Amino acid sequence: MIEYLNPDASVGVEETPYELSLVMDEGETTPIGLLANGFPDSVEFLDELGAALCKLRPGIEVHAFNKGNATVPANEQLLGEIGGECVGVVAAYGH
């Protein structure tokens, strides 16, 4: 007999519903940013994610960004580029 154990611990912080959303109008292009953090394979992971998003939703236009260094926050210039070009962004870690 196999016994499955749930490794999740009880949470000490009350859950807060995620309220951010993005409205995507049918037939219009929706520019989405993909922000890699600079860890190895973060760019490759987001390339695959971008391709999957475009296949799932043809109106998505992917804009790739790379922070380049996982140990520092994104600078104001990069954040300004993302905010100026995109209506939403996915940030991801690689390893």
N, C-alpha and C positions, 0 to 999 in steps of 0.2 A: 504494500500500500504506500502511496506517495502522499506526503503531507506538505501542503504549500503554506508558507509563513509570509505574512504581510510585514515588510520591514518598516512601514510608515509608523512614525511615532505620533503621539497625540500633539496637536498644535496648541501652543500657548497664547497665540495671537488670534483675535477674532478675524474671520475671513471677511474681506471687503470685495464686493463685486467689482469686476473690471468694467468701467463705464466708457472707455474710449472706443470709438468706432469710426468707420469710414464708409461713406455712402458711395457706391459705384453705380453710376448711371449706365444703363444698357446702351451700347452703341458709341459711348464716349471713351476716349483713352484716359486711363488712370495711371499717373506716374508714381511708382513705388520705389523707394530707395532700399538698397540692401547694403548694410554697413558691416563690413568685416572688421574684426578687432585687431588683426595682426598676428594672431596665433597661427601656427602651421595648419593648413587646410581650411581655414575659415573662408578664404576666397573661393576655393573649389566647392565647399559645401553650399555657399550662397549662389554660385553659378548653377548648381543643380536645382536648388530651391527656386531660383528665378525661372529656369526652364519649365519646372513643374507648374509654377503659378501661371505662366503664360499659356501653357497647354490647358490648364483648368479654366482659366478666364482670359480669353483672347484680347480683351481690351486693356490688359495690364501692360504698361511700358516700364521696363526695369532700368533703374539707374544704379550702377555699382559704385560703391565708395569703400575705401580702405583706410582705417585709422592708422595702420602701419606699425603700431606699437601698443601691445596689450597692457602695458604698465602705466599708460597715461590716459587721461580723459580726452575725448575728441575736442579739438580746439574750436574757437569761435568761427574761424573761416570755414572749416569743414561743416560745422553745424549750419552756418548761413547758406552754404551751397545746397545742402540737403533740404533745408526749409524752403529755399527758393525754387528748387526743381521738383520737389515731391510733395504729395499730399499725405503720405504715410511712409513709414520706414520700419524695416525689420533689422534688428541688430543681432548678431550671432557670434558665438565663440567657436573657435576651432581648437583642436588639440592633436 
